[in-house]
């Protein structure tokens, strides 16, 4: 999180330059990029109500913790942050929002120090909840958690100012209708609700005028964008964003292979602002495991999607998530996954050991996998992923890449390519590269980052 002085300098909201005494708020975000967007929008809301935004470990009057519940670890981290906030200021108002609050409001209520609990809807009234609590109009804790399955409208949380210098996360949809057998998120986020194309375009246009060049489309299941509108789809949104002046890059969040149809590919080809980086969800390279997971594709469809993307882009970055140790996963099924990963030649993989989530079908499945077996399989895939990542990034040594620079730190300019590889340019402190896209000649690979020099 940027310092408050930086945030004040970057924002220009008339009438709110003077903060009220002792009106400070701090934020902690756990989990996905969608959560980060929602936190940024809540920060704007608090700023508009004359709150001073401070670091999470600073003394604050209000702490807002945006929680994650994808795994048990997410729940645990959420509880740790709640206790940490109360330690920073025992008299602070602690507000717990997000997925963990939605799924387990009773559990969150039992945590000492929690004052207000808000789920994954009705967050736009958070200031009113705090005022009502301060005025003694509510019980403690004050719980605002609706039946998320009955929510039909997308909740607009307006975002006009963000903390990053160059990249903006834009939430385009909410909810998921997939109901994978291991996943709790549909129960935390509800059914698919898409944001209007007009509101998305307006938000991106305003941010582009502020100098933001790269826009990352996020949501819970962005491939289903427009499903509830009937007459619009993700590719329509991409075509509309392509036309916005000032937008240099459009980056997609996680998508699934069934999105990559022949029609989608044909319409994608002319969209030169769409980055050649695709996080294409896999989860397993075994068709029998995919079926038990209730995933809606097979490995053949996945391979076809990757092949189609590689026909549009010369060397796209294909990244993915994989779960090891899913209930019943045999040695042979794990080998199928291992071999499929090698066959695809991912540029990066994120490996997760299966985490049992209560109330999901997978939690009740027979043949739960031993923790030591999960550990060994995870280590094997992580090692393979590291090799594939190194090979992919090394292939750019001696080539020139366009880099959008974001920061200058420890004598180095740092930015990312269109396919989301970190590039470092040492020295050259006299240059002002923030928000600029420059060509960089790549000279070497150092760990996960490419090292180069500016050529234009």
For each residue, the residues with C-beta under 8 A, 3 or more apart:
1: 27 53 55 56 163
2: 6 7 10 163
3: 6 7 55
4: 7 8 52 53 54
5: 8 9
6: 2 3 9 10
7: 2 3 4 10 11 47 53 161 163
8: 4 5 11
9: 5 6
10: 2 6 7 161
11: 7 8 47 161
12:
13: 16 17 47 48 161
14:
15:
16: 13 47 48 49 50
17: 13
18: 50
19: 23 50 51 52
20: 23 50
21:
22: 61
23: 19 20 50 51 52 61
24: 51 52 53 54 58 59 60 61 62
25: 46 51 52 53 54 60 61 62 63 64
26: 53 54 55 56 58 60 62 63 64 85 88
27: 1 39 42 43 53 56 63 64 65 66
28: 56 63 64 65 66 81 85
29: 35 36 39 66
30: 35 65 66 67 68 74 77 78 81 98
31: 34 35 66 67 68 70 74 98 99
32: 35 36 68 70 218
33: 36 37 169 216 218 253
34: 31 37 38 169 171 218 219 220 253
35: 29 30 31 32 38 39 66 68 98 99
36: 29 32 33 39 40 169 218
37: 33 34 40 41 157 159 169 170 171 218
38: 34 35 41 42 66 97 98 123 157 171
39: 27 29 35 36 42 43 64 66
40: 36 37 43 44 159 161 162 163 169
41: 37 38 44 45 157 158 159
42: 27 38 39 45 46 64 66 97 123 126 157
43: 27 39 40 46 47 53 161 163
44: 40 41 47 48 158 159 160 161
45: 41 42 48 49 124 126 127 157 158
46: 25 42 43 49 51 53 62 64 127
47: 7 11 13 16 43 44 50 51 53 161
48: 13 16 44 45
49: 16 45 46 127
50: 16 18 19 20 23 47
51: 19 23 24 25 46 47 62
52: 4 19 23 24 25
53: 1 4 7 24 25 26 27 43 46 47
54: 4 24 25 26 58 59 60
55: 1 3 26 58
56: 1 26 27 28 63 81 84 85 88
57: 84 88
58: 24 26 54 55 88
59: 24 54 88 89
60: 24 25 26 54 63 85 88 89 92
61: 22 23 24 25 89 92 93
62: 24 25 26 46 51 92 93 94 95 130
63: 25 26 27 28 56 60 85 86 88 89 92 93 94 95
64: 25 26 27 28 39 42 46 95 97 126
65: 27 28 30 78 81 82 85 94 95 96 97 98
66: 27 28 29 30 31 35 38 39 42 97 98
67: 30 31 74 75 78 81 96 97 98 99 100 101
68: 30 31 32 35 74 75 77 78 98 99 100
69: 74 75 78 98 99 100 102 103 104 184 185 188 357
70: 31 32 74 99 183 184 185
71: 74 75 352 355 357
72: 75 76 355 356 357
73: 76 77 355
74: 30 31 67 68 69 70 71 77 78 99 100
75: 67 68 69 71 72 78 79 100 104 107
76: 72 73 79 80
77: 30 68 73 74 80 81
78: 30 65 67 68 69 74 75 81 82 96 100 108
79: 75 76 82 83 111
80: 76 77 83 84
81: 28 30 56 65 67 77 78 84 85
82: 65 78 79 85 86 94 96 108 111 113 114
83: 79 80 86 87 111 113
84: 56 57 80 81 87 88
85: 26 28 56 60 63 65 81 82 88 89 92 94 113
86: 63 82 83 89 90 92 94 112 113
87: 83 84 90
88: 26 56 57 58 59 60 63 84 85 92
89: 59 60 61 63 85 86 92
90: 86 87 113
91:
92: 60 61 62 63 85 86 88 89
93: 61 62 63 115 116 130 133 134
94: 62 63 65 82 85 86 113 114 115 116
95: 62 63 64 65 115 116 117 118 126 129 130
96: 65 67 78 82 100 101 108 111 114 116 117 118
97: 38 42 64 65 66 67 101 117 118 119 120 123 126
98: 30 31 35 38 65 66 67 68 69 101 102 119 120
99: 31 35 67 68 69 70 74 102 103 120 184 185 188 189
100: 67 68 69 74 75 78 96 103 104 108
101: 67 96 97 98 104 105 108 117 118 119 120 145
102: 69 98 99 105 119 120 145 148 188 189
103: 69 99 100 184 187 188
104: 69 75 100 101 107 108
105: 101 102 108 109 117 119 143 145
106: 109 110
107: 75 104 110 111
108: 78 82 96 100 101 104 105 111 114 117 141
109: 105 106 114 117 141 143
110: 106 107
111: 79 82 83 96 107 108 114
112: 86
113: 82 83 85 86 90 94
114: 82 94 96 108 109 111 117 141
115: 93 94 95 133 140 141 142
116: 93 94 95 96 129 130 133 141 142 143 144
117: 95 96 97 101 105 108 109 114 141 142 143 144 145
118: 95 96 97 101 122 123 126 129 144 145
119: 97 98 101 102 105 122 144 145 146 148
120: 97 98 99 101 102 123 148 174 188 189 190
121: 146 148 151 155 190
122: 118 119 125 144 146 155
123: 38 42 97 118 120 126 155 157
124: 45 155 156 157
125: 122 128 129
126: 42 45 64 95 97 118 123 129 130
127: 45 46 49 130 131
128: 125 131 132
129: 95 116 118 125 126 132 133 138 142 144
130: 62 93 95 116 126 127 133 134
131: 127 128 134 135
132: 128 129 135 137 138 142
133: 93 115 116 129 130 136 137 138 140 142
134: 93 130 131
135: 131 132
136: 133
137: 132 133
138: 129 132 133 142
139: 142
140: 115 133
141: 108 109 114 115 116 117
142: 115 116 117 129 132 133 138 139
143: 105 109 116 117
144: 116 117 118 119 122 129
145: 101 102 105 117 118 119
146: 119 121 122 150 151
147: 150 151
148: 102 119 120 121 151 187 188 189 190
149: 187 190 191
150: 146 147 190
151: 121 146 147 148 155 190 191 193
152: 191 193
153: 193
154: 173 174 193 194 195 196
155: 121 122 123 124 151 174 193
156: 124 195 199
157: 37 38 41 42 45 123 124 171
158: 41 44 45 203
159: 37 40 41 44 162 168 170 203 207
160: 44 203 206 207
161: 7 10 11 13 40 43 44 47 210
162: 40 159 168 169 207 212
163: 1 2 7 40 43
164: 167 168 406
165: 406 407 434 435
166: 212 213 214 404 405 406 415 434 435
167: 164 212 213 214 215 216 251 404 406
168: 159 162 164 204 207 212 214 215 216
169: 33 34 36 37 40 162 216 218
170: 37 159 200 203 204 215 216 217 218
171: 34 37 38 157 174 195 218 219
172: 194 195 200 217 218 219 222 225 237
173: 154 192 193 194 195 219 220 221 222 224 225
174: 120 154 155 171 189 190 192 193 194 195 219 220
175: 186 189 190 191 192 193 220 221
176: 179 183 185 186 189 191 192 220 221 224
177: 186 191 192 221 224 227
178: 183 186 221 294 296
179: 176 183 186 294
180: 183 283 293 294 295
181: 292 293 294 360 361 362 365
182: 293 323 326 354 357 360 361 362
183: 70 176 178 179 180 186 357 360
184: 69 70 99 103 187 188 357 359 360
185: 69 70 99 176 188 189 220
186: 175 176 177 178 179 183 189 190 191
187: 103 148 149 184 359
188: 69 99 102 103 120 148 184 185
189: 99 102 120 148 174 175 176 185 186 220
190: 120 121 148 149 150 151 174 175 186 193
191: 149 151 152 175 176 177 186 228
192: 173 174 175 176 177 221 224 227 228
193: 151 152 153 154 155 173 174 175 190 228
194: 154 172 173 174 224 225 226 227 228 229 232
195: 154 156 171 172 173 174 199 200
196: 154 199 200
197: 200 201 232 236 237 240
198: 201 202
199: 156 195 196 202 203
200: 170 172 195 196 197 203 204 237 240 241
201: 197 198 204 205 240 241 244
202: 198 199 205 206
203: 158 159 160 170 199 200 206 207
204: 168 170 200 201 207 208 215 241 244 247
205: 201 202 208 209 244 246
206: 160 202 203 209 210
207: 159 160 162 168 203 204 210 212 215
208: 204 205 211 212 213 244 245 246 247
209: 205 206 246
210: 161 206 207
211: 208 246 435
212: 162 166 167 168 207 208 215 246 435
213: 166 167 208 246 247 248 249 404 435 437
214: 166 167 168 248 249 250 251 275 404
215: 167 168 170 204 207 212 241 247 249 250 251
216: 33 167 168 169 170 251 252 253
217: 170 172 222 237 250 251 252 253
218: 32 33 34 36 37 169 170 171 172 222 253
219: 34 171 172 173 174 222 225 253
220: 34 173 174 175 176 185 189
221: 173 175 176 177 178 192 224 256
222: 172 173 217 218 219 225 234 252 253 254 255
223: 234 255 256 258 259
224: 173 176 177 192 194 221 227
225: 172 173 194 219 222 232 233 234 237
226: 194 229 230 231 232 233 234 236 237
227: 177 192 194 224
228: 191 192 193 194
229: 194 226 232
230: 226
231: 226
232: 194 197 225 226 229 236 237
233: 225 226 236 237
234: 222 223 225 226 237 238 259
235: 238 239 263 264 267 268
236: 197 226 232 233 239 240
237: 172 197 200 217 225 226 232 233 234 240 241
238: 234 235 241 242 250 267 268 271 274
239: 235 236 242 243 267 271
240: 197 200 201 236 237 243 244
241: 200 201 204 215 237 238 244 247 250 273
242: 238 239 247 250 271 272 273 274
243: 239 240
244: 201 204 205 208 240 241 247
245: 208
246: 205 208 209 211 212 213
247: 204 208 213 215 241 242 244 250 273
248: 213 214 273 404 437
249: 213 214 215 273 275 404 418
250: 214 215 217 238 241 242 247 271 273 274 275
251: 167 214 215 216 217 274 275 277 420
252: 216 217 222 255 274 275 277 278 279
253: 33 34 216 217 218 219 222 279
254: 222 279 280 281 321
255: 222 223 252 259 260 278 279 280 281
256: 221 223 259 280 281 296 297
257: 260 280 281 297 301 302 304 305 306
258: 223 261 296 297 301 305
259: 223 234 255 256 264 305
260: 255 257 264 265 280 304 305 308 309
261: 258 264 265
262: 265 266 308
263: 235 266 267
264: 235 259 260 261 267 268
265: 260 261 262 268 269 308 309 311 312
266: 262 263 269
267: 235 238 239 263 264 270 271
268: 235 238 264 265 271 274 312
269: 265 266 312
270: 267
271: 238 239 242 250 267 268 274
272: 242
273: 241 242 247 248 249 250
274: 238 242 250 251 252 268 271
275: 214 249 250 251 252 418 419 420
276: 313 314 315 316 317 418 419
277: 251 252 316 317 319 418 419 420
278: 252 255 309 316 317 318 319
279: 252 253 254 255 319 320 321
280: 254 255 256 257 260 302 305 306 309 318 319 320
281: 254 255 256 257 320 321
282: 285 302 320 321 322 340
283: 180 290 293 295 321 322 323
284: 289 290 293 295 322 323 326 329 333 337
285: 282 299 322 336 337 338 339 340 341
286: 289 290 299 329 333 334 336 337 340
287: 290 291 298 299 336
288: 291 292 333
289: 284 286 292 293 326 328 329 333 337
290: 283 284 286 287 293 295 297 298 299
291: 287 288 294 295
292: 181 288 289 326 327 328 362 365
293: 180 181 182 283 284 289 290 323 326 362
294: 178 179 180 181 291 361
295: 180 283 284 290 291
296: 178 256 258
297: 256 257 258 290 301 302
298: 287 290 301 302
299: 285 286 287 290 302 303 336 340
300: 303 304
301: 257 258 297 298 304 305
302: 257 280 282 297 298 299 305 306 344
303: 299 300 306 307 343 344
304: 257 260 300 301 307 308
305: 257 258 259 260 280 301 302 308 309
306: 257 280 302 303 309 310 318 344
307: 303 304 310 311
308: 260 262 265 304 305 311 312
309: 260 265 278 280 305 306 312 313 316 318
310: 306 307 313 314 315 316
311: 265 307 308
312: 265 268 269 308 309 316
313: 276 309 310 316
314: 276 310
315: 276 310 392 395 419
316: 276 277 278 309 310 312 313 419
317: 276 277 278 347 348 392 419 420 421
318: 278 280 306 309 344 345 346 347
319: 277 278 279 280 346 347 348 349 350 420
320: 279 280 281 282 344 346 348 349 350
321: 254 279 281 282 283 349 350 351 352
322: 282 283 284 285 337 341 349 350 351 352 381
323: 182 283 284 293 326 352 353 354
324: 329 334 337 351 352 353 354 374 377 378 381
325: 329 353 354 369 373 374 377 378
326: 182 284 289 292 293 323 329 354 362 369
327: 292 354 362 365 366 367 368 369
328: 289 292 333 365 366 367 369
329: 284 286 289 324 325 326 333 334 354 369 377
330: 333 334
331: 334 335
332: 335 336
333: 284 286 288 289 328 329 330 336 337
334: 286 324 329 330 331 337 338 377
335: 331 332 338 339
336: 285 286 287 299 332 333 339 340
337: 284 285 286 289 322 324 333 334 340 341 381
338: 285 334 335 341 342 380 381 384
339: 285 335 336 342 343
340: 282 285 286 299 336 337 343 344
341: 285 322 337 338 344 346 349 381 384 385 388
342: 338 339 345 384 388
343: 303 339 340
344: 302 303 306 318 320 340 341
345: 318 342 388 391 392
346: 318 319 320 341 349 385 388 389
347: 317 318 319 388 389 392 393 419
348: 317 319 320 385 388 389 392
349: 319 320 321 322 341 346 381 382 384 385 388
350: 319 320 321 322
351: 321 322 324 378 381 382 385
352: 71 321 322 323 324 355 378
353: 323 324 325 371 374 375 378
354: 182 323 324 325 326 327 329 362 369 374
355: 71 72 73 352
356: 72 360 362 363 368
357: 69 71 72 182 183 184 360 362 363
358: 363
359: 184 187 363
360: 181 182 183 184 356 357 363
361: 181 182 294 364 365
362: 181 182 292 293 326 327 354 356 357 365
363: 356 357 358 359 360
364: 361
365: 181 292 327 328 361 362 368
366: 327 328
367: 327 328
368: 327 356 365
369: 325 326 327 328 329 354 373 374
370: 373 374
371: 353 374 375
372: 375 376
373: 325 369 370 376 377
374: 324 325 353 354 369 370 371 377 378
375: 353 371 372 378 379
376: 372 373 379 380
377: 324 325 329 334 373 374 380 381
378: 324 325 351 352 353 374 375 381 382
379: 375 376 382 383
380: 338 376 377 383 384
381: 322 324 337 338 341 349 351 377 378 384 385
382: 349 351 378 379 385 386
383: 379 380 386 387
384: 338 341 342 349 380 381 387 388
385: 341 346 348 349 351 381 382 388 389
386: 382 383 389 390
387: 383 384 390 391
388: 341 342 345 346 347 348 349 384 385 391 392
389: 346 347 348 385 386 392 393 448
390: 386 387 393 394 445
391: 345 387 388 394 395
392: 315 317 345 347 348 388 389 395
393: 347 389 390 396 421 445 448 450
394: 390 391 397 445
395: 315 391 392
396: 393 399 401 421 442 450
397: 394 442 443 444 445 450
398: 442 443
399: 396 441 442
400: 439 440 441 442 455
401: 396 417 421 423 439 440 442 450 452
402: 417 418 437 438 439 440
403: 415 416 417 423 425 437 438 439 440
404: 166 167 213 214 248 249 415 416 435 436 437
405: 166 408 413 414 415 425 433 434 435 436 437 438
406: 164 165 166 167 414 415 416 434
407: 165 413 414 415 434
408: 405 412 413 414 429 433 434
409: 412 414
410:
411: 426 427 429
412: 408 409 424 425 426 427
413: 405 407 408 424 425 428 431 433
414: 405 406 407 408 409 422 423 424 425
415: 166 403 404 405 406 407 422 423 425 433
416: 403 404 406 420 421 422 423
417: 401 402 403 420 421 423 450
418: 249 275 276 277 402
419: 275 276 277 315 316 317 347
420: 251 275 277 317 319 416 417
421: 317 393 396 401 416 417 449 450
422: 414 415 416 448 449 450
423: 401 403 414 415 416 417 440 442 449 450 451 452
424: 412 413 414 446 449 450 451 452
425: 403 405 412 413 414 415 428 433 440 451 452 453 454
426: 411 412 451
427: 411 412
428: 413 425 431 454
429: 408 411
430:
431: 413 428 454
432: 436
433: 405 408 413 415 425 436 438 454
434: 165 166 405 406 407 408
435: 165 166 211 212 213 404 405
436: 404 405 432 433
437: 213 248 402 403 404 405
438: 402 403 405 433 454 456
439: 400 401 402 403 454 455 456
440: 400 401 402 403 423 425 452 453 454 455
441: 399 400 452 453 454 455
442: 396 397 398 399 400 401 423 450 451 452
443: 397 398 451 452 453
444: 397 450 451
445: 390 393 394 397 449 450 451
446: 424 449 450 451
447:
448: 389 393 422
449: 421 422 423 424 445 446
450: 393 396 397 401 417 421 422 423 424 442 444 445 446
451: 423 424 425 426 442 443 444 445 446
452: 401 423 424 425 440 441 442 443
453: 425 440 441 443
454: 425 428 431 433 438 439 440 441
455: 400 439 440 441
456: 438 439
